[in-house]
Amino acid sequence: MSVVDLAKPKSAAPGQYLGFALQPVRLCHYLFDAPDGCSASMEHIEDVALHWPDGRVVLEQTKSSLTGNPASDRSKELWNTLANWADICVAGTVDSESSEFRYYVTPVCSGDLVKRLHSAAKNEEAADILKEISAPNFIGKKGVGAEPHITRFIAAGSKICSDIIRNFRFESVEDPILSIRQKLQATLPAALIDDFCASAIGRAKSDADECIRLGSPPIVDVAVFRRRFQNFVRRHNLAGLLTSASRRPSDEQIDSMLNSDPIFLKQLAAVDASADLKMEAVADYLRTAADKTRWAADGLVLEESFDDLDATLKRHHTLQRDEVEDTEKALAPEERGRSLYRRCTYLQLPLDGQPLPTHFIPGAFNDLADKLVVGWHPSYEVLFGEAAE
């Protein structure tokens, strides 16, 4: 069995876990990772603990290596943890034989002893390690360094010490958020991962804190937490998170497109659109094109969803064109065209159930006009027929 040791990701920020301490991050990890029927606690019998329905427990002590190496052979932190585990086993709080004792350190570091403890699965291996650490030259001078903790550990007796050694697990990673991100990547777009990671960690901590406020141990049921978080994701991922990826184009960008005179601007010119309306049409067109590219790349919107929206816009254009021709036939063709343009671009629709920025539908209509799928002048197909060929 090998020690867990993950490579450092580029996004890692030492000591920063989306604004949370390490314990809530690890609590959230277990609430996502453990099977239904389990529960997880924080600062109850250990920094974090996983409780199995059959009574087994995983006790996890979390440590930061930013200011030292808590995994070194004679680390006071390591030996204090081992001694505390021995104490609660002696007290009968947990069963040394069936429990797992996990020492979790971030960022990545290691030590010879923790590697040996992690790998000691057999009684003989545990006995050899216990014999070595019980030697006077390892224990060291009384009252100095880790000696008090080593002595306290050994005092628990060979049975408990051997059980802890056999059931000891060491894990050291660079980014403690990574395991949570990986759980969310299967169901959420990449652009939303960090936001929902922070929400998940915050909800895990809040659930544990709420237990304390109600006078109960801070133990959170895995299935209940996941069900609530899934509802949270469904509610918030479908309500207002589809935000624009673009800013309003600069005057230079707008002028450049006006000078290039694409088909959608020719269509507006054919109905005597004002200069201001043309400028807004260019801005909407450019922003919508940028949003489509970004949302598709980030996985926020499926490519086929844009095709479905275009089909809806084309149907709307047809219906509005027929109505304008029926109700406003006394107006000049250019006036009817401007009326049709306003009727179409005032429309607001969601995309995949998510509200769209106000520029998107006008930009999408101008994109369709540029392709001559829709038009504003009653005779646009005749006027621009050659451009479509």
Secondary structure, DSSP 8 states (H G I E B T S, - for coil): ---EE----TT--TT-STT--HHHHHHHHHHHHS-TT-EEEESSSSSEEEE-TTS-EEEEEEEE-TTS-TTSTT-HHHHHHHHHHHHHHHTTSS-TTT-EEEEEEESS---HHHHHHHH--SHHHHHHHHHHHTSHHHH-STTSTTHHHHHHHHTT-HHHHHHHHHTEEEEE-S-TTHHHHHHHHTTS-GGGHHHHHHHHHHHHHHHHHHHHHTTS-SEEEHHHHHHHHHHHHHHHHTSS----S-----HHHHHHHHHH--HHHHHHHHTT--HHHHHHHHHHHHHHHHHHHHHHHHTSS-HHHHHHHHHHHHHHHHHHHHHHHHHSTTS-HHHHHHHHHHHHHT----BTTB---TTHHHHHHHHHHHTTSS-SSTTHHHHTHHHH-
